[in-house]
Structure formats: C-alpha cells, structure tokens
C-alpha cells in the first residue's frame, strides 16, 4: 500500500507540520538519523519558500517503492508568482529575499533527485527524492 501525506501550507505552523510528517515517514521507512535530518531540512526549506513567496501551497510526502528501491518523494507546489530565472535561483548565494541564497541549491545537495518546474505568474513545483541505501 502506498503511503501519502499532504500538508497545506498557509502559515508558519504548517511548515513545522510538514517537517514532522516527513521526518516520521523517513523514520518509518528505515532512513538513518542523518538522512532523516536531510529530508526534514529539505522539506522545511521548500515549505518556507511556499509560505514566503507564494503565501499558500502544499507539500505532498510519499513513500516510494520501485523494483528493489525504496525511498521518499516530496512534492512542493504553489500557485504563486513563480521563479523568473530558475538557473539564477539555483546559484549558491543568489537570493531575492535577503537570505543566504542556500535554499534551493542546498535542498538539491541534500537529496538524491531534484526537479524544479516554474512558470511566471502560475507558480512553482519542486519534486525531490531520497532513496534508502
């Protein structure tokens, strides 16, 4: 049976809830503490981006099972302003919000797979995956 949890992101408390759900699922799937922390950090970053830049959105956390591989997939999506320049947003140190500019590139480094889609005025979707070793 496929396990899926969804969290609507509408306020800062929802960011905490998304983190907790991701950590719990990672633990249930057998990820070690280091990977649980990586997953939780990535979910926190993506959830915060939704809240900061779009106001609202959602985070979907799924257990994955593909042939002999098991892992997790997290989809963070919003209908906000979108990311005008994905290539620039993926550069370390680039920030549109006076941050450190480590969010998206840092999230990519924490996970095994990272995909981002965005259209100006229509929002953004980031899909990340972590596989059990």
Secondary structure, 3 states (H helix, E strand, C coil): CCCEEEEEECCHHHHHHHHHHHHHHHHHHCCCHHHHHHHHHHHHHHHHHHHHHHCCEEEEEEEEEECCEEEEEEEEEECCCCCCCHHHHCCCCCCCCCCCCCHHHHHHHHCCEEEEEEECCCEEEEEEEEECC
